[in-house]
Amino acid sequence: MGFLARLFGKVDRKVTIAMCGLDNAGKTSILTFLKKGDFSETIATMGVNYEILQLEKLKLSVMDLGGQEVFRQFWSAYIQKADILIYVVDSSDIVRLPTAKDLFMKVVRSLPNENIPILILATKQDLPQVSSLAYIIHLFQLTSMFERTVHIQRTSARTGLGIYEAFQWIHDQVMQAKEKRPKRKPAVHSIFPHPG
């Protein structure tokens, strides 16, 4: 939690995050890494797992939504309350990537407005056979989402790869939203790292 405290310490607000994706994508493992600072085995989330990360001046309220098909019908009710969406993709699950993409498109359509930042975590990047970011960007048609703020990040809950950078991005979005003047229309843009 130390790095998160340093990262978010100067922000004075509450941020609600909806985290979703297919079952076994690695959502709970990412949250566990954030809480403990290392990898721990987790069990599948049944329904919704709420995590409150209380930092110096920021409260992160994370809704970890169970990815099994029976729970997906309830996602939209939670997503409607979110300030930020995190969509988790298992980079090693090549067979289900098209399903993950279809579900992602459905989730994006359910967002209450176009200004909600979207963070995609391409997980399990420590494994030898994983999809590249370039392929996921292409499959998920991310380059066509000009009206939205989207970021994709390579991550691993086993090694910690990309988790700090992912939450740094969230921090930047929170800070930018805080600095915007009330009457100015938000500047929305898409952000993509160089495929690696």
N, C-alpha and C positions, 0 to 999 in steps of 0.2 A: 504493500500500500504506500510505501514511501514515495515512489516515483509519481504516483497519482496525486498525492498530497502536494508535491512540489508543482506538478503540472496545473492543477486546478485551484491552488490556494488563493489566488487573487480574484476569483470570480464569485460574485455574491448572488446566487440564484439556484433554483432547483431545475434539473433537467430530467425529463422522462424519456426513457429509451425503450423502444420495442425491439427485441432481438428474436428473429425467427429464421427458419430454414428447415430443410428436411430433417427427419429423425437421424440421429447419429452423425450430424454434420460437425459437431464440436462446439455447440453454443455454451453448454454448461461447463465444458473444460476451459473455455476462454474466461468465463466468469470466475471459475475456481482459481485460475492462474492470477487473475487480478487481485483476488482476495488474499491468496497465500504466497504469491511470488514464485511458485514452482508448480510442476505438473502433479495432478492427483487423479486417480481413476474416479470416474463418476458413473451414476446410473441414469437411465433415460428419464427425462422430465415428463411427468404425467400431469397434463393440464398446464399450469403456469407456475413458474418458480420466480418469486419476487426477491430481488436483492437490493438493499439500500446501502450505498457506499457513501458514508458521511465523511466529508473532507472539511478542511478548515472553513471555507466559505461557499462550498457547493455541495449539494446533495444530488447524487446520481441515483435515480430510481429506475432500476432495470427490470423489465418484464421479460423473462426468459420463457418463450412460448414453446410448448411441446410440439415436436414436428411430426408426430404420428398422424396419419390421415384422419383419424377420428377427432383430433383436436383442432385441425386446421379451420374448420367451419366457424370457430369462435375467435379466430385471430383478429378479424376486422374490428371487433368491439374494443380490443386493447390498442390496436394500431391507431385508432381515432384519437387516442389520448396522448400519442407520442410526439415529442419535439424532434426526435431523431430516430431514424430506422436503421437498424443493423441487420443485414441479411447475410447469413452464414452459408457458405458453399463448401462441401467436402470435395477438395480438388482431386482426391484419389478415387472418388466414386464415379468413374467415367460413364458407366451404364446409366446412372440416374441423373447425369447433368442436364439432359433435355427436360426431365421432369422438374428439376430445380429451377430451370429457366422459365418454364411455363408458370410455376408457382410464384416466382419473382414478379413476372408481369402482372399476375393477378393481384399481388400485394401492392405493387406500385399504383395500380388503378384504384385501390381502396384507400389510398392516402387522402386525408381531408383537403390538402392543398399542395401546390407545386413547390412551395418554399421549404418543405421539410427535407433536410439533408439525408442522403442515403449513403451508408457505408457498407460496402460488400467485403466480407472477410473470406478470402480463399484459404481455407484451413488445411492442416495436415501436410504442409509444404516440406516437412522433414522426411516424408516418405519418398522412395525412389521413383515411383511411377505416378506422376501427378500431371494434371492439365496445366498448361502455361497460362499466365495472365492474358496473353494475346488471344488465346482460344476462348477463354471465358468472356472477355470483352466482346469478341465477335459473336459468340453464341447468344449472349444476353443482350445484344444490340445496344450496348451502352453508349456508343458514339452517336447514336441518334437521339439521345436524351438531352438535347441542347437546353431545354427549358428547366432542367433540374440540376441540383448540385449533387454530384455523384463521385465517390472515391472508391477504388478497389485496392485492397492491401493483402499481400502474401503474409500468412500467419502460421504459427505452430504453437499449440498449447504445451507441447513437450519441451521445446527449446526456448520459447518466448519470442521467437522471430516475429517481428512486425507488430506485436501487441502494443508496445509503447508508441510506435509511429501512428497506429490506428487511433489511439486515444488522444494523441497530440492533434490529429486532424479534427476530432470531435471538439477538443478544446478551442481550436482555431475557429470553428463554426460558431461556438457559443460566444466567443469574444467578438467576432464580426457582427453577430446579431445584436449584441449588447451595445456596440458602438454605433449602430445605424440610427439615424435620426428618425423619429416617429413618422414624419410626413414623406420621407423618401422611399421610393419603391426599391425593395431589395434587389441587389445585383446578383443574378443567378448564373452560374457557370458550371461546366463539367470539368472535373479534374481527373486525369489518368496518369499513372506513373508509366515510365518506359517499360514495356513488356520485358520480363526476364525469365 
